[in-house]
Amino acid sequence: MNKNFESIFKEIKNLLYLGAKNRKHSFHTPTFSNISKKMTLESRIVVLRKFDEEKLFLNFHTDFRSPKILDLKKNNNSSFLFYDHLIKIQLRIKTISSINNQNEIAKQSWDLTQLSSRKCYLTKKRPSSKTNIPEDGLPKHLQGIDPTKNESEGGYNNFAVIQNKIESIDWLYLSYSGHKRLSINFKNNIPEFSWLIP
Ligand SMILES: Cc1cc2nc3c(=O)[nH]c(=O)nc-3n(C[C@H](O)[C@H](O)[C@H](O)COP(=O)(O)O)c2cc1C
């Protein structure tokens, strides 16, 4: 095994771990992309909630009523894009998404979710619905305040954990002395490495 490969893979895992744990880390808010029912490409920022190093999952939370749920049910091919301008590392990660709603995985994450985050799941209308005025869709009495724990439970059915199984990672490191690019493909969670011309 090439030692360089292993140390780069270790660094990648550390960055994903830090991204999930640290709100201020640049890898905390990657771009997540998938293909819509209409076959258009959809990209948006999400919060990286968890990196499971053993199972190779990247998790984020979303509203079960949002259009991306139906799109991911139809086509579960997806990808994450990360970049940190200080360390000059880009990660392009291809994933296969699965949706967890009202199951054990959703329940475990919900129990750890703060009231301020639970609030997002209390909108009366579904995300992406049209509205006559610019508004967040939340009940008026929740303006500027968190719901009580009891009230927040009303959002549970709308809460989904999207688990994204890593299929491959494209690592790009920009350097004046020579850019480097490594491709990692996983077969049964075993990484296979190959250098690419950047
Ligand atoms: C910093 C930031 C973090 C976000 N985190 C999430 C998230 O974790 N989950 C999510 O569904 N949307 C998140 N959003 C909103 C999405 O980018 C997007 O606007 C929303 O999910 C609607 O996307 P859709 O129409 O493709 O469903 C975030 C936006 C920003 C700017």
The ligand as an SDF file (V2000), in Angstrom:
LIG
                    3D

 31 33  0  0  0  0  0  0  0  0999 V2000
  -25.8690   27.7790    5.6060 C   0  0  0  0  0  0  0  0  0  0  0  0
  -27.0480   27.0000    5.0860 C   0  0  0  0  0  0  0  0  0  0  0  0
  -27.3440   25.7720    5.6210 C   0  0  0  0  0  0  0  0  0  0  0  0
  -28.4240   25.0260    5.1550 C   0  0  0  0  0  0  0  0  0  0  0  0
  -28.6670   23.7970    5.6720 N   0  0  0  0  0  0  0  0  0  0  0  0
  -29.6800   23.0420    5.1740 C   0  0  0  0  0  0  0  0  0  0  0  0
  -29.8600   21.6940    5.6130 C   0  0  0  0  0  0  0  0  0  0  0  0
  -29.1040   21.1520    6.4440 O   0  0  0  0  0  0  0  0  0  0  0  0
  -30.9020   20.9980    5.0970 N   0  0  0  0  0  0  0  0  0  0  0  0
  -31.7390   21.5410    4.1410 C   0  0  0  0  0  0  0  0  0  0  0  0
  -32.6650   20.8430    3.6940 O   0  0  0  0  0  0  0  0  0  0  0  0
  -31.5790   22.7990    3.6920 N   0  0  0  0  0  0  0  0  0  0  0  0
  -30.5600   23.5480    4.1810 C   0  0  0  0  0  0  0  0  0  0  0  0
  -30.3760   24.8340    3.7210 N   0  0  0  0  0  0  0  0  0  0  0  0
  -31.3410   25.3910    2.7350 C   0  0  0  0  0  0  0  0  0  0  0  0
  -31.0310   24.7940    1.3450 C   0  0  0  0  0  0  0  0  0  0  0  0
  -29.8310   25.3550    0.8380 O   0  0  0  0  0  0  0  0  0  0  0  0
  -32.1820   25.0080    0.3680 C   0  0  0  0  0  0  0  0  0  0  0  0
  -32.4190   26.3720    0.1830 O   0  0  0  0  0  0  0  0  0  0  0  0
  -33.4740   24.3320    0.8510 C   0  0  0  0  0  0  0  0  0  0  0  0
  -33.2140   23.0650    1.3870 O   0  0  0  0  0  0  0  0  0  0  0  0
  -34.4660   24.1610   -0.3110 C   0  0  0  0  0  0  0  0  0  0  0  0
  -33.8860   23.3080   -1.2480 O   0  0  0  0  0  0  0  0  0  0  0  0
  -34.7650   22.3910   -2.2310 P   0  0  0  0  0  0  0  0  0  0  0  0
  -35.7080   23.3240   -2.9140 O   0  0  0  0  0  0  0  0  0  0  0  0
  -33.7730   21.7920   -3.1700 O   0  0  0  0  0  0  0  0  0  0  0  0
  -35.4720   21.3630   -1.3910 O   0  0  0  0  0  0  0  0  0  0  0  0
  -29.2630   25.5740    4.1420 C   0  0  0  0  0  0  0  0  0  0  0  0
  -28.9500   26.8060    3.5850 C   0  0  0  0  0  0  0  0  0  0  0  0
  -27.8610   27.5110    4.0500 C   0  0  0  0  0  0  0  0  0  0  0  0
  -27.5560   28.8430    3.4090 C   0  0  0  0  0  0  0  0  0  0  0  0
  1  2  1  0
  2  3  1  0
  2 30  2  0
  3  4  2  0
  4  5  1  0
  4 28  1  0
  5  6  2  0
  6  7  1  0
  6 13  1  0
  7  8  2  0
  7  9  1  0
  9 10  1  0
 10 11  2  0
 10 12  1  0
 12 13  2  0
 13 14  1  0
 14 15  1  0
 14 28  1  0
 15 16  1  0
 16 17  1  0
 16 18  1  0
 18 19  1  0
 18 20  1  0
 20 21  1  0
 20 22  1  0
 22 23  1  0
 23 24  1  0
 24 25  2  0
 24 26  1  0
 24 27  1  0
 28 29  2  0
 29 30  1  0
 30 31  1  0
M  END
$$$$
